[in-house]
Amino acid sequence: MESRIENGGRGQTTEKVAENLKTMWQSASQRATEQAQAADKIVREHPYQTIGLAFGVGVLIGVLLRRR
């Protein structure tokens, strides 16, 4: 007996839904890894600019929170 999940009038087995979720998770994980590697490369190529940007964003957040 197959269990089904109704999705807009289309029935999908729970196994198919689980397979789709697993595929989406793997894809998202791969993209996140690629983006983290790209960010790491940029930070290593421009360390002082990265420090300055982080400092500026921190000051901006501090000023905005202090206004409350």
mmCIF file of the N, C-alpha and C atoms, coordinates in Angstrom:
data_MODEL
# 
_entry.id   MODEL 
# 
loop_
_atom_site.group_PDB 
_atom_site.id 
_atom_site.type_symbol 
_atom_site.label_atom_id 
_atom_site.label_alt_id 
_atom_site.label_comp_id 
_atom_site.label_asym_id 
_atom_site.label_entity_id 
_atom_site.label_seq_id 
_atom_site.pdbx_PDB_ins_code 
_atom_site.Cartn_x 
_atom_site.Cartn_y 
_atom_site.Cartn_z 
_atom_site.occupancy 
_atom_site.B_iso_or_equiv 
_atom_site.pdbx_formal_charge 
_atom_site.auth_seq_id 
_atom_site.auth_comp_id 
_atom_site.auth_asym_id 
_atom_site.auth_atom_id 
_atom_site.pdbx_PDB_model_num 
ATOM 1   N N  . MET A 1 1  ? 0.841  -1.172 0.000  1.00 0.00 ? 1  MET A N  1 
ATOM 2   C CA . MET A 1 1  ? 0.000  0.000  0.000  1.00 0.00 ? 1  MET A CA 1 
ATOM 3   C C  . MET A 1 1  ? 0.888  1.239  0.000  1.00 0.00 ? 1  MET A C  1 
ATOM 4   N N  . GLU A 1 2  ? 0.764  2.099  -1.025 1.00 0.00 ? 2  GLU A N  1 
ATOM 5   C CA . GLU A 1 2  ? 1.570  3.304  -1.120 1.00 0.00 ? 2  GLU A CA 1 
ATOM 6   C C  . GLU A 1 2  ? 0.879  4.451  -0.408 1.00 0.00 ? 2  GLU A C  1 
ATOM 7   N N  . SER A 1 3  ? 1.670  5.174  0.387  1.00 0.00 ? 3  SER A N  1 
ATOM 8   C CA . SER A 1 3  ? 1.109  6.378  0.971  1.00 0.00 ? 3  SER A CA 1 
ATOM 9   C C  . SER A 1 3  ? 1.317  7.521  -0.015 1.00 0.00 ? 3  SER A C  1 
ATOM 10  N N  . ARG A 1 4  ? 0.362  8.412  -0.108 1.00 0.00 ? 4  ARG A N  1 
ATOM 11  C CA . ARG A 1 4  ? 0.419  9.495  -1.079 1.00 0.00 ? 4  ARG A CA 1 
ATOM 12  C C  . ARG A 1 4  ? 0.243  10.835 -0.382 1.00 0.00 ? 4  ARG A C  1 
ATOM 13  N N  . ILE A 1 5  ? 0.904  11.832 -0.944 1.00 0.00 ? 5  ILE A N  1 
ATOM 14  C CA . ILE A 1 5  ? 0.754  13.205 -0.468 1.00 0.00 ? 5  ILE A CA 1 
ATOM 15  C C  . ILE A 1 5  ? 0.090  13.973 -1.591 1.00 0.00 ? 5  ILE A C  1 
ATOM 16  N N  . GLU A 1 6  ? -1.039 14.586 -1.304 1.00 0.00 ? 6  GLU A N  1 
ATOM 17  C CA . GLU A 1 6  ? -1.739 15.363 -2.319 1.00 0.00 ? 6  GLU A CA 1 
ATOM 18  C C  . GLU A 1 6  ? -1.028 16.687 -2.498 1.00 0.00 ? 6  GLU A C  1 
ATOM 19  N N  . ASN A 1 7  ? -0.714 17.009 -3.739 1.00 0.00 ? 7  ASN A N  1 
ATOM 20  C CA . ASN A 1 7  ? 0.012  18.235 -4.041 1.00 0.00 ? 7  ASN A CA 1 
ATOM 21  C C  . ASN A 1 7  ? -0.660 18.897 -5.228 1.00 0.00 ? 7  ASN A C  1 
ATOM 22  N N  . GLY A 1 8  ? -1.625 19.755 -4.968 1.00 0.00 ? 8  GLY A N  1 
ATOM 23  C CA . GLY A 1 8  ? -2.296 20.448 -6.054 1.00 0.00 ? 8  GLY A CA 1 
ATOM 24  C C  . GLY A 1 8  ? -3.035 19.504 -6.977 1.00 0.00 ? 8  GLY A C  1 
ATOM 25  N N  . GLY A 1 9  ? -3.597 18.455 -6.460 1.00 0.00 ? 9  GLY A N  1 
ATOM 26  C CA . GLY A 1 9  ? -4.324 17.513 -7.286 1.00 0.00 ? 9  GLY A CA 1 
ATOM 27  C C  . GLY A 1 9  ? -3.459 16.378 -7.791 1.00 0.00 ? 9  GLY A C  1 
ATOM 28  N N  . ARG A 1 10 ? -2.151 16.498 -7.662 1.00 0.00 ? 10 ARG A N  1 
ATOM 29  C CA . ARG A 1 10 ? -1.255 15.429 -8.099 1.00 0.00 ? 10 ARG A CA 1 
ATOM 30  C C  . ARG A 1 10 ? -0.845 14.617 -6.881 1.00 0.00 ? 10 ARG A C  1 
ATOM 31  N N  . GLY A 1 11 ? -0.901 13.330 -6.990 1.00 0.00 ? 11 GLY A N  1 
ATOM 32  C CA . GLY A 1 11 ? -0.464 12.480 -5.889 1.00 0.00 ? 11 GLY A CA 1 
ATOM 33  C C  . GLY A 1 11 ? 0.984  12.080 -6.083 1.00 0.00 ? 11 GLY A C  1 
ATOM 34  N N  . GLN A 1 12 ? 1.785  12.184 -5.042 1.00 0.00 ? 12 GLN A N  1 
ATOM 35  C CA . GLN A 1 12 ? 3.177  11.746 -5.086 1.00 0.00 ? 12 GLN A CA 1 
ATOM 36  C C  . GLN A 1 12 ? 3.405  10.800 -3.918 1.00 0.00 ? 12 GLN A C  1 
ATOM 37  N N  . THR A 1 13 ? 4.176  9.797  -4.179 1.00 0.00 ? 13 THR A N  1 
ATOM 38  C CA . THR A 1 13 ? 4.495  8.898  -3.080 1.00 0.00 ? 13 THR A CA 1 
ATOM 39  C C  . THR A 1 13 ? 5.469  9.591  -2.136 1.00 0.00 ? 13 THR A C  1 
ATOM 40  N N  . THR A 1 14 ? 5.445  9.195  -0.906 1.00 0.00 ? 14 THR A N  1 
ATOM 41  C CA . THR A 1 14 ? 6.357  9.798  0.068  1.00 0.00 ? 14 THR A CA 1 
ATOM 42  C C  . THR A 1 14 ? 7.803  9.511  -0.298 1.00 0.00 ? 14 THR A C  1 
ATOM 43  N N  . GLU A 1 15 ? 8.048  8.363  -0.957 1.00 0.00 ? 15 GLU A N  1 
ATOM 44  C CA . GLU A 1 15 ? 9.401  8.037  -1.384 1.00 0.00 ? 15 GLU A CA 1 
ATOM 45  C C  . GLU A 1 15 ? 9.879  9.033  -2.435 1.00 0.00 ? 15 GLU A C  1 
ATOM 46  N N  . LYS A 1 16 ? 9.008  9.418  -3.364 1.00 0.00 ? 16 LYS A N  1 
ATOM 47  C CA . LYS A 1 16 ? 9.368  10.378 -4.404 1.00 0.00 ? 16 LYS A CA 1 
ATOM 48  C C  . LYS A 1 16 ? 9.631  11.747 -3.790 1.00 0.00 ? 16 LYS A C  1 
ATOM 49  N N  . VAL A 1 17 ? 8.795  12.138 -2.832 1.00 0.00 ? 17 VAL A N  1 
ATOM 50  C CA . VAL A 1 17 ? 8.989  13.416 -2.154 1.00 0.00 ? 17 VAL A CA 1 
ATOM 51  C C  . VAL A 1 17 ? 10.322 13.402 -1.410 1.00 0.00 ? 17 VAL A C  1 
ATOM 52  N N  . ALA A 1 18 ? 10.624 12.315 -0.719 1.00 0.00 ? 18 ALA A N  1 
ATOM 53  C CA . ALA A 1 18 ? 11.886 12.198 0.011  1.00 0.00 ? 18 ALA A CA 1 
ATOM 54  C C  . ALA A 1 18 ? 13.067 12.262 -0.955 1.00 0.00 ? 18 ALA A C  1 
ATOM 55  N N  . GLU A 1 19 ? 12.945 11.620 -2.101 1.00 0.00 ? 19 GLU A N  1 
ATOM 56  C CA . GLU A 1 19 ? 14.012 11.650 -3.101 1.00 0.00 ? 19 GLU A CA 1 
ATOM 57  C C  . GLU A 1 19 ? 14.212 13.069 -3.637 1.00 0.00 ? 19 GLU A C  1 
ATOM 58  N N  . ASN A 1 20 ? 13.110 13.773 -3.890 1.00 0.00 ? 20 ASN A N  1 
ATOM 59  C CA . ASN A 1 20 ? 13.200 15.160 -4.356 1.00 0.00 ? 20 ASN A CA 1 
ATOM 60  C C  . ASN A 1 20 ? 13.858 16.052 -3.309 1.00 0.00 ? 20 ASN A C  1 
ATOM 61  N N  . LEU A 1 21 ? 13.487 15.889 -2.055 1.00 0.00 ? 21 LEU A N  1 
ATOM 62  C CA . LEU A 1 21 ? 14.080 16.681 -0.977 1.00 0.00 ? 21 LEU A CA 1 
ATOM 63  C C  . LEU A 1 21 ? 15.571 16.392 -0.838 1.00 0.00 ? 21 LEU A C  1 
ATOM 64  N N  . LYS A 1 22 ? 15.947 15.139 -0.980 1.00 0.00 ? 22 LYS A N  1 
ATOM 65  C CA . LYS A 1 22 ? 17.363 14.767 -0.886 1.00 0.00 ? 22 LYS A CA 1 
ATOM 66  C C  . LYS A 1 22 ? 18.156 15.414 -2.019 1.00 0.00 ? 22 LYS A C  1 
ATOM 67  N N  . THR A 1 23 ? 17.602 15.399 -3.218 1.00 0.00 ? 23 THR A N  1 
ATOM 68  C CA . THR A 1 23 ? 18.264 16.018 -4.366 1.00 0.00 ? 23 THR A CA 1 
ATOM 69  C C  . THR A 1 23 ? 18.403 17.521 -4.164 1.00 0.00 ? 23 THR A C  1 
ATOM 70  N N  . MET A 1 24 ? 17.342 18.159 -3.681 1.00 0.00 ? 24 MET A N  1 
ATOM 71  C CA . MET A 1 24 ? 17.385 19.602 -3.438 1.00 0.00 ? 24 MET A CA 1 
ATOM 72  C C  . MET A 1 24 ? 18.418 19.920 -2.357 1.00 0.00 ? 24 MET A C  1 
ATOM 73  N N  . TRP A 1 25 ? 18.481 19.111 -1.304 1.00 0.00 ? 25 TRP A N  1 
ATOM 74  C CA . TRP A 1 25 ? 19.436 19.327 -0.215 1.00 0.00 ? 25 TRP A CA 1 
ATOM 75  C C  . TRP A 1 25 ? 20.863 19.217 -0.721 1.00 0.00 ? 25 TRP A C  1 
ATOM 76  N N  . GLN A 1 26 ? 21.138 18.206 -1.548 1.00 0.00 ? 26 GLN A N  1 
ATOM 77  C CA . GLN A 1 26 ? 22.488 18.025 -2.089 1.00 0.00 ? 26 GLN A CA 1 
ATOM 78  C C  . GLN A 1 26 ? 22.873 19.200 -2.975 1.00 0.00 ? 26 GLN A C  1 
ATOM 79  N N  . SER A 1 27 ? 21.932 19.669 -3.783 1.00 0.00 ? 27 SER A N  1 
ATOM 80  C CA . SER A 1 27 ? 22.189 20.799 -4.664 1.00 0.00 ? 27 SER A CA 1 
ATOM 81  C C  . SER A 1 27 ? 22.479 22.066 -3.851 1.00 0.00 ? 27 SER A C  1 
ATOM 82  N N  . ALA A 1 28 ? 21.669 22.313 -2.836 1.00 0.00 ? 28 ALA A N  1 
ATOM 83  C CA . ALA A 1 28 ? 21.864 23.491 -1.987 1.00 0.00 ? 28 ALA A CA 1 
ATOM 84  C C  . ALA A 1 28 ? 23.201 23.400 -1.237 1.00 0.00 ? 28 ALA A C  1 
ATOM 85  N N  . SER A 1 29 ? 23.533 22.225 -0.778 1.00 0.00 ? 29 SER A N  1 
ATOM 86  C CA . SER A 1 29 ? 24.793 22.030 -0.060 1.00 0.00 ? 29 SER A CA 1 
ATOM 87  C C  . SER A 1 29 ? 25.984 22.289 -0.979 1.00 0.00 ? 29 SER A C  1 
ATOM 88  N N  . GLN A 1 30 ? 25.902 21.811 -2.197 1.00 0.00 ? 30 GLN A N  1 
ATOM 89  C CA . GLN A 1 30 ? 26.984 22.019 -3.163 1.00 0.00 ? 30 GLN A CA 1 
ATOM 90  C C  . GLN A 1 30 ? 27.131 23.502 -3.494 1.00 0.00 ? 30 GLN A C  1 
ATOM 91  N N  . ARG A 1 31 ? 26.016 24.196 -3.706 1.00 0.00 ? 31 ARG A N  1 
ATOM 92  C CA . ARG A 1 31 ? 26.072 25.631 -4.002 1.00 0.00 ? 31 ARG A CA 1 
ATOM 93  C C  . ARG A 1 31 ? 26.640 26.410 -2.824 1.00 0.00 ? 31 ARG A C  1 
ATOM 94  N N  . ALA A 1 32 ? 26.249 26.046 -1.608 1.00 0.00 ? 32 ALA A N  1 
ATOM 95  C CA . ALA A 1 32 ? 26.757 26.736 -0.417 1.00 0.00 ? 32 ALA A CA 1 
ATOM 96  C C  . ALA A 1 32 ? 28.263 26.547 -0.294 1.00 0.00 ? 32 ALA A C  1 
ATOM 97  N N  . THR A 1 33 ? 28.742 25.345 -0.569 1.00 0.00 ? 33 THR A N  1 
ATOM 98  C CA . THR A 1 33 ? 30.177 25.073 -0.511 1.00 0.00 ? 33 THR A CA 1 
ATOM 99  C C  . THR A 1 33 ? 30.923 25.904 -1.551 1.00 0.00 ? 33 THR A C  1 
ATOM 100 N N  . GLU A 1 34 ? 30.379 25.969 -2.759 1.00 0.00 ? 34 GLU A N  1 
ATOM 101 C CA . GLU A 1 34 ? 31.019 26.760 -3.816 1.00 0.00 ? 34 GLU A CA 1 
ATOM 102 C C  . GLU A 1 34 ? 31.063 28.244 -3.452 1.00 0.00 ? 34 GLU A C  1 
ATOM 103 N N  . GLN A 1 35 ? 29.977 28.745 -2.891 1.00 0.00 ? 35 GLN A N  1 
ATOM 104 C CA . GLN A 1 35 ? 29.928 30.153 -2.507 1.00 0.00 ? 35 GLN A CA 1 
ATOM 105 C C  . GLN A 1 35 ? 30.894 30.447 -1.360 1.00 0.00 ? 35 GLN A C  1 
ATOM 106 N N  . ALA A 1 36 ? 31.010 29.524 -0.413 1.00 0.00 ? 36 ALA A N  1 
ATOM 107 C CA . ALA A 1 36 ? 31.946 29.707 0.696  1.00 0.00 ? 36 ALA A CA 1 
ATOM 108 C C  . ALA A 1 36 ? 33.384 29.712 0.188  1.00 0.00 ? 36 ALA A C  1 
ATOM 109 N N  . GLN A 1 37 ? 33.690 28.860 -0.772 1.00 0.00 ? 37 GLN A N  1 
ATOM 110 C CA . GLN A 1 37 ? 35.033 28.833 -1.341 1.00 0.00 ? 37 GLN A CA 1 
ATOM 111 C C  . GLN A 1 37 ? 35.332 30.121 -2.099 1.00 0.00 ? 37 GLN A C  1 
ATOM 112 N N  . ALA A 1 38 ? 34.338 30.637 -2.827 1.00 0.00 ? 38 ALA A N  1 
ATOM 113 C CA . ALA A 1 38 ? 34.521 31.895 -3.560 1.00 0.00 ? 38 ALA A CA 1 
ATOM 114 C C  . ALA A 1 38 ? 34.751 33.049 -2.587 1.00 0.00 ? 38 ALA A C  1 
ATOM 115 N N  . ALA A 1 39 ? 33.980 33.082 -1.503 1.00 0.00 ? 39 ALA A N  1 
ATOM 116 C CA . ALA A 1 39 ? 34.148 34.138 -0.500 1.00 0.00 ? 39 ALA A CA 1 
ATOM 117 C C  . ALA A 1 39 ? 35.524 34.038 0.156  1.00 0.00 ? 39 ALA A C  1 
ATOM 118 N N  . ASP A 1 40 ? 35.961 32.832 0.447  1.00 0.00 ? 40 ASP A N  1 
ATOM 119 C CA . ASP A 1 40 ? 37.280 32.631 1.045  1.00 0.00 ? 40 ASP A CA 1 
ATOM 120 C C  . ASP A 1 40 ? 38.377 33.139 0.121  1.00 0.00 ? 40 ASP A C  1 
ATOM 121 N N  . LYS A 1 41 ? 38.243 32.873 -1.156 1.00 0.00 ? 41 LYS A N  1 
ATOM 122 C CA . LYS A 1 41 ? 39.238 33.326 -2.131 1.00 0.00 ? 41 LYS A CA 1 
ATOM 123 C C  . LYS A 1 41 ? 39.311 34.854 -2.161 1.00 0.00 ? 41 LYS A C  1 
ATOM 124 N N  . ILE A 1 42 ? 38.142 35.499 -2.167 1.00 0.00 ? 42 ILE A N  1 
ATOM 125 C CA . ILE A 1 42 ? 38.108 36.964 -2.199 1.00 0.00 ? 42 ILE A CA 1 
ATOM 126 C C  . ILE A 1 42 ? 38.738 37.549 -0.940 1.00 0.00 ? 42 ILE A C  1 
ATOM 127 N N  . VAL A 1 43 ? 38.407 36.982 0.210  1.00 0.00 ? 43 VAL A N  1 
ATOM 128 C CA . VAL A 1 43 ? 38.970 37.486 1.475  1.00 0.00 ? 43 VAL A CA 1 
ATOM 129 C C  . VAL A 1 43 ? 40.479 37.322 1.487  1.00 0.00 ? 43 VAL A C  1 
ATOM 130 N N  . ARG A 1 44 ? 40.978 36.205 0.983  1.00 0.00 ? 44 ARG A N  1 
ATOM 131 C CA . ARG A 1 44 ? 42.430 35.986 0.951  1.00 0.00 ? 44 ARG A CA 1 
ATOM 132 C C  . ARG A 1 44 ? 43.134 36.913 -0.037 1.00 0.00 ? 44 ARG A C  1 
ATOM 133 N N  . GLU A 1 45 ? 42.449 37.281 -1.127 1.00 0.00 ? 45 GLU A N  1 
ATOM 134 C CA . GLU A 1 45 ? 43.049 38.183 -2.111 1.00 0.00 ? 45 GLU A CA 1 
ATOM 135 C C  . GLU A 1 45 ? 43.033 39.638 -1.652 1.00 0.00 ? 45 GLU A C  1 
ATOM 136 N N  . HIS A 1 46 ? 42.045 40.004 -0.830 1.00 0.00 ? 46 HIS A N  1 
ATOM 137 C CA . HIS A 1 46 ? 41.877 41.398 -0.391 1.00 0.00 ? 46 HIS A CA 1 
ATOM 138 C C  . HIS A 1 46 ? 41.642 41.465 1.120  1.00 0.00 ? 46 HIS A C  1 
ATOM 139 N N  . PRO A 1 47 ? 42.634 41.107 1.929  1.00 0.00 ? 47 PRO A N  1 
ATOM 140 C CA . PRO A 1 47 ? 42.402 41.036 3.373  1.00 0.00 ? 47 PRO A CA 1 
ATOM 141 C C  . PRO A 1 47 ? 42.127 42.395 4.026  1.00 0.00 ? 47 PRO A C  1 
ATOM 142 N N  . TYR A 1 48 ? 42.856 43.430 3.633  1.00 0.00 ? 48 TYR A N  1 
ATOM 143 C CA . TYR A 1 48 ? 42.679 44.728 4.291  1.00 0.00 ? 48 TYR A CA 1 
ATOM 144 C C  . TYR A 1 48 ? 41.345 45.369 3.915  1.00 0.00 ? 48 TYR A C  1 
ATOM 145 N N  . GLN A 1 49 ? 40.942 45.210 2.669  1.00 0.00 ? 49 GLN A N  1 
ATOM 146 C CA . GLN A 1 49 ? 39.645 45.740 2.257  1.00 0.00 ? 49 GLN A CA 1 
ATOM 147 C C  . GLN A 1 49 ? 38.515 45.015 2.984  1.00 0.00 ? 49 GLN A C  1 
ATOM 148 N N  . THR A 1 50 ? 38.694 43.723 3.192  1.00 0.00 ? 50 THR A N  1 
ATOM 149 C CA . THR A 1 50 ? 37.681 42.940 3.902  1.00 0.00 ? 50 THR A CA 1 
ATOM 150 C C  . THR A 1 50 ? 37.569 43.398 5.354  1.00 0.00 ? 50 THR A C  1 
ATOM 151 N N  . ILE A 1 51 ? 38.705 43.637 5.988  1.00 0.00 ? 51 ILE A N  1 
ATOM 152 C CA . ILE A 1 51 ? 38.703 44.112 7.379  1.00 0.00 ? 51 ILE A CA 1 
ATOM 153 C C  . ILE A 1 51 ? 38.024 45.483 7.458  1.00 0.00 ? 51 ILE A C  1 
ATOM 154 N N  . GLY A 1 52 ? 38.354 46.367 6.521  1.00 0.00 ? 52 GLY A N  1 
ATOM 155 C CA . GLY A 1 52 ? 37.738 47.692 6.496  1.00 0.00 ? 52 GLY A CA 1 
ATOM 156 C C  . GLY A 1 52 ? 36.235 47.627 6.290  1.00 0.00 ? 52 GLY A C  1 
ATOM 157 N N  . LEU A 1 53 ? 35.807 46.761 5.382  1.00 0.00 ? 53 LEU A N  1 
ATOM 158 C CA . LEU A 1 53 ? 34.373 46.609 5.131  1.00 0.00 ? 53 LEU A CA 1 
ATOM 159 C C  . LEU A 1 53 ? 33.656 46.070 6.364  1.00 0.00 ? 53 LEU A C  1 
ATOM 160 N N  . ALA A 1 54 ? 34.234 45.063 6.996  1.00 0.00 ? 54 ALA A N  1 
ATOM 161 C CA . ALA A 1 54 ? 33.622 44.494 8.199  1.00 0.00 ? 54 ALA A CA 1 
ATOM 162 C C  . ALA A 1 54 ? 33.545 45.538 9.312  1.00 0.00 ? 54 ALA A C  1 
ATOM 163 N N  . PHE A 1 55 ? 34.598 46.340 9.461  1.00 0.00 ? 55 PHE A N  1 
ATOM 164 C CA . PHE A 1 55 ? 34.602 47.396 10.468 1.00 0.00 ? 55 PHE A CA 1 
ATOM 165 C C  . PHE A 1 55 ? 33.505 48.419 10.177 1.00 0.00 ? 55 PHE A C  1 
ATOM 166 N N  . GLY A 1 56 ? 33.396 48.832 8.911  1.00 0.00 ? 56 GLY A N  1 
ATOM 167 C CA . GLY A 1 56 ? 32.372 49.808 8.522  1.00 0.00 ? 56 GLY A CA 1 
ATOM 168 C C  . GLY A 1 56 ? 30.965 49.301 8.758  1.00 0.00 ? 56 GLY A C  1 
ATOM 169 N N  . VAL A 1 57 ? 30.717 48.055 8.410  1.00 0.00 ? 57 VAL A N  1 
ATOM 170 C CA . VAL A 1 57 ? 29.385 47.472 8.639  1.00 0.00 ? 57 VAL A CA 1 
ATOM 171 C C  . VAL A 1 57 ? 29.108 47.389 10.132 1.00 0.00 ? 57 VAL A C  1 
ATOM 172 N N  . GLY A 1 58 ? 30.111 47.038 10.922 1.00 0.00 ? 58 GLY A N  1 
ATOM 173 C CA . GLY A 1 58 ? 29.935 46.975 12.373 1.00 0.00 ? 58 GLY A CA 1 
ATOM 174 C C  . GLY A 1 58 ? 29.606 48.330 12.971 1.00 0.00 ? 58 GLY A C  1 
ATOM 175 N N  . VAL A 1 59 ? 30.293 49.362 12.498 1.00 0.00 ? 59 VAL A N  1 
ATOM 176 C CA . VAL A 1 59 ? 30.013 50.720 12.988 1.00 0.00 ? 59 VAL A CA 1 
ATOM 177 C C  . VAL A 1 59 ? 28.594 51.129 12.603 1.00 0.00 ? 59 VAL A C  1 
ATOM 178 N N  . LEU A 1 60 ? 28.211 50.851 11.373 1.00 0.00 ? 60 LEU A N  1 
ATOM 179 C CA . LEU A 1 60 ? 26.864 51.200 10.916 1.00 0.00 ? 60 LEU A CA 1 
ATOM 180 C C  . LEU A 1 60 ? 25.793 50.504 11.751 1.00 0.00 ? 60 LEU A C  1 
ATOM 181 N N  . ILE A 1 61 ? 25.968 49.229 11.999 1.00 0.00 ? 61 ILE A N  1 
ATOM 182 C CA . ILE A 1 61 ? 25.000 48.488 12.825 1.00 0.00 ? 61 ILE A CA 1 
ATOM 183 C C  . ILE A 1 61 ? 24.977 49.056 14.243 1.00 0.00 ? 61 ILE A C  1 
ATOM 184 N N  . GLY A 1 62 ? 26.147 49.381 14.781 1.00 0.00 ? 62 GLY A N  1 
ATOM 185 C CA . GLY A 1 62 ? 26.210 49.969 16.126 1.00 0.00 ? 62 GLY A CA 1 
ATOM 186 C C  . GLY A 1 62 ? 25.480 51.294 16.201 1.00 0.00 ? 62 GLY A C  1 
ATOM 187 N N  . VAL A 1 63 ? 25.648 52.148 15.195 1.00 0.00 ? 63 VAL A N  1 
ATOM 188 C CA . VAL A 1 63 ? 24.969 53.445 15.179 1.00 0.00 ? 63 VAL A CA 1 
ATOM 189 C C  . VAL A 1 63 ? 23.459 53.247 15.082 1.00 0.00 ? 63 VAL A C  1 
ATOM 190 N N  . LEU A 1 64 ? 23.032 52.346 14.220 1.00 0.00 ? 64 LEU A N  1 
ATOM 191 C CA . LEU A 1 64 ? 21.596 52.111 14.061 1.00 0.00 ? 64 LEU A CA 1 
ATOM 192 C C  . LEU A 1 64 ? 20.964 51.546 15.331 1.00 0.00 ? 64 LEU A C  1 
ATOM 193 N N  . LEU A 1 65 ? 21.653 50.640 15.998 1.00 0.00 ? 65 LEU A N  1 
ATOM 194 C CA . LEU A 1 65 ? 21.115 50.059 17.238 1.00 0.00 ? 65 LEU A CA 1 
ATOM 195 C C  . LEU A 1 65 ? 21.142 51.062 18.386 1.00 0.00 ? 65 LEU A C  1 
ATOM 196 N N  . ARG A 1 66 ? 22.078 51.955 18.379 1.00 0.00 ? 66 ARG A N  1 
ATOM 197 C CA . ARG A 1 66 ? 22.206 52.927 19.450 1.00 0.00 ? 66 ARG A CA 1 
ATOM 198 C C  . ARG A 1 66 ? 21.079 53.963 19.399 1.00 0.00 ? 66 ARG A C  1 
ATOM 199 N N  . ARG A 1 67 ? 20.527 54.197 18.225 1.00 0.00 ? 67 ARG A N  1 
ATOM 200 C CA . ARG A 1 67 ? 19.459 55.194 18.057 1.00 0.00 ? 67 ARG A CA 1 
ATOM 201 C C  . ARG A 1 67 ? 18.182 54.779 18.751 1.00 0.00 ? 67 ARG A C  1 
ATOM 202 N N  . ARG A 1 68 ? 17.990 53.566 19.032 1.00 0.00 ? 68 ARG A N  1 
ATOM 203 C CA . ARG A 1 68 ? 16.749 53.093 19.665 1.00 0.00 ? 68 ARG A CA 1 
ATOM 204 C C  . ARG A 1 68 ? 16.670 53.707 20.993 1.00 0.00 ? 68 ARG A C  1 
# 
